Amino acid sequence: MPEAAYEARDQPSVAMLPSVARSSSSVSVVRHLNAHLMTISPLADLPDAIETLAQWFYDEWHAFDGRRMENIATQLSENLNRDVMPITFVAHRNRLPLGSVSLDRFDFPAFDYLSPWLSSLYVHPSFRGQGIGSSLVRHLQHFAVSHGTGPIYLWTPGSTRLYERCGWVEFTSATYGAQRVKVMQFSNE
Ligand SMILES: CC(C)(COP(=O)(O)OP(=O)(O)OC[C@H]1O[C@@H](n2cnc3c(N)ncnc32)[C@H](O)[C@@H]1OP(=O)(O)O)[C@@H](O)C(=O)NCCC(=O)NCCS
């Protein structure tokens, strides 16, 4: 995709999370209330978050992709863009990272003829199940559509429900490493 297609500015957005049922545990009520309002910003606006994200990705995916933390941090530092790919978005509350997602040119060597890819969707375990992952996916979709990309792709070895709710459809099945995965597509057409 030509970088010139990325001319419009992508403004940070405030995403309202779905209301959360009150719990009898004051600790969990406080956590939900605190997580209620979040902002999604390009990683370029929070470069200090790279260290946290690199640690998260290492812990979550090192067993699968074998990447060292320094390599993950280096790759993230290549995503410090606001209007062009590769770009990473961070969900945060008062600059405290809650989760992130990236839009990359490539993410699956066997399908390098397809581009771009939603990758590295991650929400810290303390904040899961509150709509943050879905908000990140929708934010990335909005960015891609408003910047004139064609379809976006992702691969997942796990549940496809979150993505289906955001408008994604299964594109094909494949093997990545030793895993059976689904390749999904989001198209605005
Ligand atoms: C996937 C993930 C980002 C979801 O974040 P979240 O903030 O909890 O997402 P939401 O609250 O918007 O949605 C929750 C839904 O995600 C689903 N989900 C959990 N793990 C998932 C996964 N690995 N892939 C896809 N969906 C997943 C939950 O089952 C839930 O669906 P349900 O409401 O139908 O039960 C988070 O669980 C995570 O970081 N997991 C570890 C990293 C990962 O697996 N990333 C996806 C790689 S393809």
The ligand as an SDF file (V2000), in Angstrom:
LIG
                    3D

 48 50  0  0  0  0  0  0  0  0999 V2000
   -7.5980  -11.9130   23.0580 C   0  0  0  0  0  0  0  0  0  0  0  0
   -7.5690  -10.7480   24.0340 C   0  0  0  0  0  0  0  0  0  0  0  0
   -6.8040   -9.5770   23.4170 C   0  0  0  0  0  0  0  0  0  0  0  0
   -8.9940  -10.2870   24.3090 C   0  0  0  0  0  0  0  0  0  0  0  0
   -8.9440   -9.1080   25.1010 O   0  0  0  0  0  0  0  0  0  0  0  0
  -10.2290   -8.6340   25.9310 P   0  0  0  0  0  0  0  0  0  0  0  0
  -10.0020   -7.2300   26.3480 O   0  0  0  0  0  0  0  0  0  0  0  0
  -10.5320   -9.6120   26.9900 O   0  0  0  0  0  0  0  0  0  0  0  0
  -11.3460   -8.7070   24.7900 O   0  0  0  0  0  0  0  0  0  0  0  0
  -12.8790   -8.2980   24.9040 P   0  0  0  0  0  0  0  0  0  0  0  0
  -13.2300   -8.0190   26.3260 O   0  0  0  0  0  0  0  0  0  0  0  0
  -13.1600   -7.2590   23.8930 O   0  0  0  0  0  0  0  0  0  0  0  0
  -13.5540   -9.6220   24.4100 O   0  0  0  0  0  0  0  0  0  0  0  0
  -13.4810  -10.7970   25.1890 C   0  0  0  0  0  0  0  0  0  0  0  0
  -13.6350  -11.9580   24.2540 C   0  0  0  0  0  0  0  0  0  0  0  0
  -12.3500  -12.3700   23.7500 O   0  0  0  0  0  0  0  0  0  0  0  0
  -12.3200  -13.7830   23.7420 C   0  0  0  0  0  0  0  0  0  0  0  0
  -10.9370  -14.2980   23.7060 N   0  0  0  0  0  0  0  0  0  0  0  0
  -10.1770  -14.7200   24.7360 C   0  0  0  0  0  0  0  0  0  0  0  0
   -8.9740  -15.1350   24.2810 N   0  0  0  0  0  0  0  0  0  0  0  0
   -8.9910  -14.9980   22.9380 C   0  0  0  0  0  0  0  0  0  0  0  0
   -8.0490  -15.2660   21.9010 C   0  0  0  0  0  0  0  0  0  0  0  0
   -6.8320  -15.7760   22.1800 N   0  0  0  0  0  0  0  0  0  0  0  0
   -8.3750  -14.9720   20.6200 N   0  0  0  0  0  0  0  0  0  0  0  0
   -9.5870  -14.4360   20.3260 C   0  0  0  0  0  0  0  0  0  0  0  0
  -10.5280  -14.1580   21.2820 N   0  0  0  0  0  0  0  0  0  0  0  0
  -10.2270  -14.4510   22.5630 C   0  0  0  0  0  0  0  0  0  0  0  0
  -13.0420  -14.1210   25.0330 C   0  0  0  0  0  0  0  0  0  0  0  0
  -13.4730  -15.4680   24.9910 O   0  0  0  0  0  0  0  0  0  0  0  0
  -14.2090  -13.1660   24.9880 C   0  0  0  0  0  0  0  0  0  0  0  0
  -15.2100  -13.6910   24.1600 O   0  0  0  0  0  0  0  0  0  0  0  0
  -16.6720  -13.9600   24.7100 P   0  0  0  0  0  0  0  0  0  0  0  0
  -17.1460  -12.6450   25.2440 O   0  0  0  0  0  0  0  0  0  0  0  0
  -17.4230  -14.4200   23.5120 O   0  0  0  0  0  0  0  0  0  0  0  0
  -16.4910  -14.9930   25.7610 O   0  0  0  0  0  0  0  0  0  0  0  0
   -6.9230  -11.1630   25.3950 C   0  0  0  0  0  0  0  0  0  0  0  0
   -7.6070  -12.3060   25.8830 O   0  0  0  0  0  0  0  0  0  0  0  0
   -5.4440  -11.5000   25.2740 C   0  0  0  0  0  0  0  0  0  0  0  0
   -4.5920  -10.6120   25.3160 O   0  0  0  0  0  0  0  0  0  0  0  0
   -5.0910  -12.7950   25.1440 N   0  0  0  0  0  0  0  0  0  0  0  0
   -3.6780  -13.2240   25.0520 C   0  0  0  0  0  0  0  0  0  0  0  0
   -3.0690  -12.8290   23.7050 C   0  0  0  0  0  0  0  0  0  0  0  0
   -3.8780  -13.3800   22.5390 C   0  0  0  0  0  0  0  0  0  0  0  0
   -4.2920  -14.5330   22.5470 O   0  0  0  0  0  0  0  0  0  0  0  0
   -4.0840  -12.5170   21.5230 N   0  0  0  0  0  0  0  0  0  0  0  0
   -4.8300  -12.8940   20.3390 C   0  0  0  0  0  0  0  0  0  0  0  0
   -3.8940  -13.5140   19.3520 C   0  0  0  0  0  0  0  0  0  0  0  0
   -4.7760  -14.0720   17.9140 S   0  0  0  0  0  0  0  0  0  0  0  0
  1  2  1  0
  2  3  1  0
  2  4  1  0
  2 36  1  0
  4  5  1  0
  5  6  1  0
  6  7  2  0
  6  8  1  0
  6  9  1  0
  9 10  1  0
 10 11  2  0
 10 12  1  0
 10 13  1  0
 13 14  1  0
 14 15  1  0
 15 16  1  0
 15 30  1  0
 16 17  1  0
 17 18  1  0
 17 28  1  0
 18 19  1  0
 18 27  1  0
 19 20  2  0
 20 21  1  0
 21 22  1  0
 21 27  2  0
 22 23  1  0
 22 24  2  0
 24 25  1  0
 25 26  2  0
 26 27  1  0
 28 29  1  0
 28 30  1  0
 30 31  1  0
 31 32  1  0
 32 33  2  0
 32 34  1  0
 32 35  1  0
 36 37  1  0
 36 38  1  0
 38 39  2  0
 38 40  1  0
 40 41  1  0
 41 42  1  0
 42 43  1  0
 43 44  2  0
 43 45  1  0
 45 46  1  0
 46 47  1  0
 47 48  1  0
M  END
$$$$
